[in-house]
Amino acid sequence: MSGSVGRGRATLIAVIVVLAWLVVGAVAGPFSGRLGDVATNDNAAFLPADAEATRAQELSQRFVGRQTTPALVVYERRTGLTEPDRQKVAADAARFAQVPGVVAPLPPPIPSADGQALQVVVPIDDAEGERIGTVVERLRDIAGEGAGGLTVDIAGPAGLLADLIEVFGGIEGSLLLVTLAVVLVILLVVYRSPVLWIFPLLAAGMSYALAALFVYVLADADVVTLNGQAQGILTVLVFGAGTDYALLLVARYREELHRHDSAWGAMRTAWRGAAPAIIASGGTVILSLLCLLLSSLNSNRALGPVAAVGIAATLLVMLTFLPALLVLGGRWAFWPRRPRHDRAEPTAEHGLWARIAGFVARRGRPVWVATAVLLGALALGLTQLDTATLGQSDLFTKRTDSVAGQEVIARHYPAGTGSPAMIIVNEQAVRQVTEAAQGVRGVAAVRPLSRQGDGGAGPAGPPLVVDGRVELEATLTDPPDSDGAERTVRELRTAVHRVPEADAVVGGFTAINVDTSAAAERDQNVIIPVVLAVIAVILALLLRALVAPVLLIVTVLLSFAATLGLCGLLFRYAFDFPGVDASFPLFAFVFLVALGIDYNIFLMSRVREESVRRGTRAGVLAGLAVTGGVITSAGIVLAATFSALAVLPLVVLVELGTAVAVGVLIDTIIVRSLLVPALAYDIGPKIWWPGRLARTNHVEGRHRAG
């Protein structure tokens, strides 16, 4: 009688929890489609927080009525422009000036030396923010697509920004649908049940809705900054990590249903067994992501807290909502393979993972040596991984209007026309700085911003002097987002900084890229050691040992190097990508190490639990046998969800998604399945040093399995 009363109370609690979460979901759900309303994808969202380019931009605001971003409308006719073409350009320019957000008057069209192109610089007010995309679309509507051999394209910083905004605008729809489809298919394959997949997917959807609500509120209050990059990663991270946690809990719940006659009793034991590993895993990811707050780049600092909020929301849902759903579902949720109350031990020596455990027992040392050598060999591919700022033509996986326009500009003008480097100097040093700048290879021309300029270069005139300072514009011969332009800006800075009492500051589009790359390198040197320290502390607390955490971190670092090496080969020879962005190594490290260590946490926490009962070597084999299937499934889910980033036509996100997918598969298939168990088995009880398990008196002969 008491048992039925207890079960009735447990069912009531589960019903209350589910209903409470459904109310939360009803409130939070709409916010998952409104994140774009609080996302910021303008240039300021990606600027270094403290750099020369930032200082130059702040100083430049004093010289113009409004800070602007130029759109470069370029007209081309390969056989030579005609008089009707010039009349169209003039008429279009007059209409451009009337578009809301455009800063008028516009400078005159710039003809090319070969007579085949005309370029109109259209300054757009930076106050438009993301509406710059709308302004550029209006310019495209006015210019049309050209006719009779005349082509029209819009390039420059504003054209590039408009293309990026368009790409990120599709995140909420396409990426979410692809991610949901991927998770659904994998859950159907893993569970082979027409019912069970509903529970993890419903919980993952609730996690995303809750995360979206928190992020929306924080971004709307300017506590965090949300950009398109962070928004896309948030989607795949929440669904990937949430499904991982769900798989781990469901697997443990299935085990306990064999040992308990009630769903409540089984869930209570399963929760106690799985929750510490899930919490440690989520805590590791959260703290690792928050380390990005140490970054000097606004884009990195934006991603850290946004993704951390997503993981925190996921932990909360998966440890409350999902258990309540499973309790209500009971055994029938596993139909047609419902677990019976037969007290069966899940570590019985049969099945694929029991055979792998037996292989590890027989060949422990050769296994970890061979896998370490294999990972080391893959790491040699790092020599093929080129880190550089991706040029505009290399940024997208498809050819956009801004890319086509930049190619036209490069054919007919000094490629830096329309996006000059700006040099702000003291008035008395203008002549010396101009001469120094003109002597730099890669600088086509230098002229002062005149009194007639308002956000763009006007006809030559008296220099505009503000607070004793003058702004010079240096046109570069290379495209503004190319390696050549970046090299020129570095040399330009060296040259003008040498001028005595000039107090010269160099900024502009290219300078921002230069400072961003430098900041990314600095961030790697600062953040990576901090992340490793955080992970080491969490592992030490969880495993109550020092040797095991060090070994786990070493294996994950080896896996990370192997992943980057393999990606270097894939990006160069399979995808034909020109290289990786300067921020790629740091992002790849944070996600791969934080997520990669998850699987070792899942494994080793269970190994420690089994070691207390059986001894270390037997515990290693039992932990591997019982967790092998679920951890591999979790790895496949996470790899597949990050692969969904490939639907976005941005090389940076495709590369990051590929790297995480490859790295997670290496972690789950090689590192967690072979390298770590073989190392732990070979070392034996000493792996728990200086904890109590290292001093146990178990007699541990070679465990015979399989």
FENBELHU-V194707 format. One record per residue. RES is the residue in one small letter. D_FIRST is the distance of its C-alpha to the first C-alpha in Angstrom with 1 decimal. Layout:
# FENBELHU-V194707
res/d_first
RES/D_FIRST
RES/D_FIRST
This chain:
# FENBELHU-V194707
res/d_first
m/0.0
s/3.8
g/5.3
s/5.2
v/6.3
g/8.6
r/9.9
g/10.6
r/12.4
a/14.2
t/15.3
l/16.6
i/18.5
a/20.0
v/21.1
i/22.7
v/24.5
v/25.8
l/27.0
a/28.7
w/30.5
l/31.6
v/33.2
v/34.9
g/36.1
a/37.5
v/39.6
a/40.5
g/41.2
p/44.7
f/45.9
s/45.7
g/48.7
r/50.6
l/51.1
g/54.6
d/55.4
v/55.2
a/56.5
t/59.9
n/62.0
d/65.4
n/67.6
a/66.5
a/63.0
f/64.3
l/67.1
p/67.3
a/66.5
d/69.5
a/72.3
e/76.0
a/75.2
t/72.9
r/75.6
a/78.2
q/76.1
e/75.7
l/79.5
s/80.3
q/78.6
r/81.6
f/84.0
v/82.6
g/81.6
r/78.3
q/76.6
t/76.6
t/75.4
p/78.0
a/77.6
l/80.3
v/81.4
v/83.6
y/85.8
e/87.4
r/89.9
r/91.0
t/94.4
g/95.1
l/94.1
t/96.1
e/97.2
p/94.6
d/92.0
r/93.2
q/93.3
k/89.6
v/88.7
a/90.5
a/88.9
d/85.4
a/86.0
a/86.9
r/83.7
f/81.6
a/83.0
q/81.6
v/78.0
p/75.7
g/74.8
v/78.1
v/80.4
a/84.0
p/86.8
l/86.3
p/88.7
p/91.1
p/90.0
i/90.8
p/92.8
s/92.6
a/95.8
d/95.8
g/95.6
q/92.5
a/89.8
l/89.3
q/86.6
v/85.4
v/83.4
v/81.0
p/79.5
i/76.1
d/74.8
d/72.1
a/70.5
e/69.4
g/66.7
e/64.7
r/66.9
i/69.5
g/68.0
t/68.7
v/72.2
v/72.9
e/71.7
r/74.1
l/76.9
r/76.1
d/76.2
i/79.6
a/81.1
g/79.7
e/79.8
g/83.5
a/85.8
g/88.8
g/88.2
l/87.2
t/83.8
v/81.9
d/79.0
i/77.4
a/76.8
g/76.9
p/74.1
a/73.1
g/73.1
l/70.9
l/68.5
a/68.3
d/67.4
l/64.7
i/63.2
e/63.2
v/61.3
f/58.7
g/58.3
g/56.8
i/54.1
e/51.5
g/51.8
s/52.9
l/51.3
l/47.8
l/47.9
v/49.1
t/46.5
l/43.7
a/45.1
v/45.4
v/41.8
l/40.6
v/42.6
i/41.6
l/37.9
l/38.3
v/40.2
v/37.8
y/34.5
r/35.9
s/33.2
p/34.0
v/30.9
l/30.3
w/33.6
i/32.7
f/30.3
p/32.9
l/35.7
l/33.9
a/33.1
a/36.8
g/38.1
m/36.1
s/37.5
y/41.0
a/40.6
l/39.4
a/42.2
a/44.7
l/43.7
f/44.2
v/47.4
y/48.8
v/48.3
l/49.7
a/52.6
d/53.4
a/53.6
d/55.8
v/53.5
v/53.5
t/55.9
l/54.7
n/57.1
g/56.9
q/56.5
a/53.5
q/52.0
g/52.2
i/50.8
l/47.9
t/46.9
v/46.9
l/45.5
v/42.4
f/41.6
g/42.6
a/40.8
g/37.7
t/37.4
d/37.9
y/35.0
a/32.8
l/33.8
l/33.0
l/29.5
v/28.7
a/30.0
r/27.9
y/24.8
r/25.7
e/26.1
e/22.7
l/21.0
h/22.4
r/20.7
h/17.2
d/14.7
s/13.9
a/16.8
w/15.9
g/16.0
a/19.1
m/20.8
r/20.2
t/21.9
a/24.5
w/25.3
r/26.0
g/28.1
a/30.1
a/30.4
p/33.0
a/35.3
i/35.0
i/35.7
a/38.6
s/39.9
g/39.8
g/41.3
t/44.1
v/45.0
i/44.9
l/47.0
s/49.4
l/49.9
l/50.5
c/53.3
l/55.2
l/55.7
l/58.4
s/60.3
s/63.6
l/63.0
n/61.4
s/59.9
n/58.1
r/56.9
a/55.6
l/53.6
g/51.9
p/49.9
v/49.2
a/47.7
a/45.8
v/44.2
g/43.2
i/41.5
a/39.8
a/38.4
t/37.3
l/35.4
l/33.6
v/32.5
m/31.6
l/29.3
t/27.4
f/28.0
l/27.9
p/24.6
a/22.9
l/24.6
l/23.5
v/19.8
l/20.1
g/22.2
g/19.9
r/21.4
w/23.3
a/25.5
f/27.2
w/28.1
p/30.0
r/29.3
r/25.6
p/24.5
r/22.2
h/19.7
d/22.4
r/22.9
a/26.5
e/28.8
p/30.6
t/33.7
a/34.5
e/38.3
h/39.0
g/39.9
l/42.5
w/41.4
a/40.8
r/44.4
i/45.7
a/44.0
g/45.8
f/49.0
v/48.6
a/48.1
r/51.2
r/53.5
g/52.1
r/55.4
p/57.3
v/54.5
w/54.5
v/58.3
a/58.7
t/56.3
a/57.9
v/61.3
l/60.2
l/58.8
g/62.1
a/64.1
l/62.3
a/63.0
l/66.7
g/66.3
l/66.2
t/70.0
q/69.7
l/67.5
d/70.0
t/68.8
a/70.8
t/70.7
l/70.2
g/73.1
q/72.5
s/73.3
d/70.8
l/67.9
f/66.8
t/65.9
k/67.9
r/71.3
t/71.1
d/73.8
s/74.1
v/74.6
a/77.2
g/79.0
q/79.1
e/80.7
v/83.3
i/84.1
a/84.4
r/86.9
h/89.2
y/88.8
p/88.1
a/84.4
g/83.5
t/85.2
g/83.1
s/80.7
p/83.1
a/82.3
m/83.1
i/85.0
i/85.1
v/88.0
n/90.2
e/93.1
q/95.8
a/94.4
v/94.1
r/97.1
q/96.2
v/92.6
t/93.7
e/96.1
a/93.5
a/91.0
q/93.6
g/94.3
v/90.8
r/90.5
g/88.2
v/89.2
a/91.2
a/92.2
v/91.6
r/92.4
p/91.5
l/89.3
s/92.0
r/92.0
q/91.6
g/88.3
d/85.1
g/82.3
g/84.6
a/88.0
g/90.9
p/94.6
a/96.2
g/97.0
p/97.0
p/93.9
l/91.3
v/91.1
v/88.1
d/87.9
g/90.5
r/88.5
v/89.2
e/87.0
l/88.4
e/87.0
a/87.3
t/87.1
l/85.8
t/87.1
d/83.7
p/80.6
p/78.8
d/75.6
s/77.3
d/77.7
g/81.4
a/80.9
e/78.6
r/81.2
t/83.8
v/81.8
r/81.4
e/85.1
l/85.8
r/83.9
t/85.7
a/89.0
v/88.6
h/86.9
r/90.1
v/92.2
p/93.0
e/91.8
a/90.2
d/86.6
a/85.8
v/82.3
v/81.5
g/78.7
g/77.9
f/75.7
t/76.7
a/76.5
i/72.9
n/72.1
v/74.0
d/72.1
t/68.8
s/69.5
a/70.5
a/67.5
a/65.2
e/66.9
r/66.4
d/62.7
q/62.2
n/63.8
v/61.7
i/58.3
i/57.7
p/58.0
v/55.6
v/53.0
l/53.3
a/52.9
v/49.7
i/48.2
a/49.2
v/47.5
i/44.2
l/44.3
a/45.2
l/42.3
l/39.8
l/41.0
r/42.2
a/45.5
l/49.0
v/50.3
a/47.6
p/48.1
v/51.8
l/51.5
l/49.2
i/51.5
v/54.5
t/52.9
v/52.0
l/55.6
l/56.9
s/54.8
f/56.0
a/59.6
a/59.1
t/57.6
l/60.5
g/62.9
l/61.5
c/61.4
g/65.0
l/66.0
l/63.9
f/65.2
r/68.8
y/69.1
a/66.3
f/65.9
d/69.4
f/68.3
p/71.1
g/68.9
v/65.9
d/65.8
a/66.2
s/62.7
f/61.1
p/60.9
l/59.0
f/56.5
a/56.1
f/55.5
v/52.9
f/50.8
l/51.4
v/50.8
a/47.9
l/46.2
g/47.4
i/46.0
d/42.6
y/42.3
n/43.4
i/40.8
f/38.1
l/39.5
m/40.4
s/37.2
r/35.3
v/38.2
r/37.8
e/34.1
e/34.8
s/37.9
v/35.9
r/34.0
r/36.8
g/40.1
t/42.2
r/43.8
a/40.8
g/38.8
v/41.5
l/41.2
a/37.4
g/37.4
l/40.1
a/38.4
v/35.0
t/36.4
g/39.6
g/38.5
v/36.6
i/39.4
t/42.1
s/40.3
a/40.1
g/43.8
i/44.8
v/43.0
l/44.7
a/48.0
a/47.8
t/46.9
f/49.8
s/52.0
a/51.5
l/53.9
a/56.6
v/56.5
l/58.2
p/62.0
l/62.3
v/63.4
v/61.7
l/58.2
v/58.8
e/59.8
l/56.8
g/54.4
t/56.1
a/56.1
v/52.4
a/51.5
v/53.8
g/52.7
v/49.0
l/49.6
i/51.8
d/49.1
t/46.3
i/48.3
i/50.8
v/49.9
r/46.1
s/46.1
l/49.1
l/51.0
v/48.2
p/46.3
a/49.6
l/50.8
a/47.6
y/47.7
d/51.3
i/51.1
g/48.0
p/46.4
k/49.4
i/48.0
w/45.5
w/48.4
p/48.4
g/44.6
r/42.8
l/42.2
a/45.9
r/46.2
t/43.5
n/44.8
h/43.3
v/45.9
e/46.1
g/48.3
r/48.6
h/45.4
r/45.9
a/44.1
g/44.5
